[in-house]
Amino acid sequence: MNAERRLRTSAMGLAAAAFLAAPVLVGLIYSLLTGLGHAGPGAVEGGTGMARYMSVAEDPAVWEGTLWTLWVAAASTGLAMVGAALVAVVFRGAGWSSRLGRTLAFLPLPIPHLAAGVGALLVLGQSGLLARIGFHLGWIDTPGDMPALVMDPLGIGLILALTWKEIPFLALVAVSVLETRGQGLENTARSLGAGPATTFFRVTWPLLWRGMLPAAVAVFAFVAGSYEAAVLLAPSDPLPLPLLTWERYTDVALSRRGDAYVLALLGLAVSLAAVAVHEWIRRDPDAVPGLGQGQG
């Protein structure tokens, strides 16, 4: 009876997993066929073979945009992790000030990324709020003297906007990690003679690192594929991967629209690589300095 119940539970779990994976698998197969010229825009009888894949692979704009996208995703995710850890550590108490600090840190959580992008544009633009404040305080001669933080080659404005938007999500995870596991391990470390700094770097930070890592992978993958904020804040050269994909998809030449499906596969490969890195770190946490500690 127990074996029968376990088998039924496993079957239901597999069915649910297949239901969730089906859209991804269908999209993957369709994109692969479109890249080969057997389906989608620009399809021809007999297909085009690997010509479309080679065309995309040999386009410098594709790799420049991909590297730029990886830079923005990695920088904003890393900064958001640090910000989330600070929120969790500074506002971890039970007093009203800590509760208020956590509440304020979580407030941006429901704000759409498009709204965050518009807000960053209004604040960071060369005619935005910061430029006007700097002008009135005499720091710059005209608002136009404000350093370019929007549509800039380094993506500073986009990184700042995405960091601000993702800190609440990661902070929610970080706070939960410390509340469920942190106190006991930290008390054990102190009872063994560890000071505050040692406890933080050998116990608290590794706990936060490990606890936030799955959520950080999700943030990285989301940011790498995010269109809303990028279309408002990213430069046109290099063009980020999501914008480049959309540009190819809306190209007037049908033969080039199929390139968008190849670029979508490239975006999927980036996300899968992030998941693979997470699995590697999870299996061998000592591979990352400072992450192998904090084991319970």
Summary of the structure (lengths in Angstrom):
residues: 296
radius of gyration: 23.4
end to end distance: 35.8
largest distance: 80.6
contacts: 893
relative contact order: 0.13
helix: 74%
strand: 0%
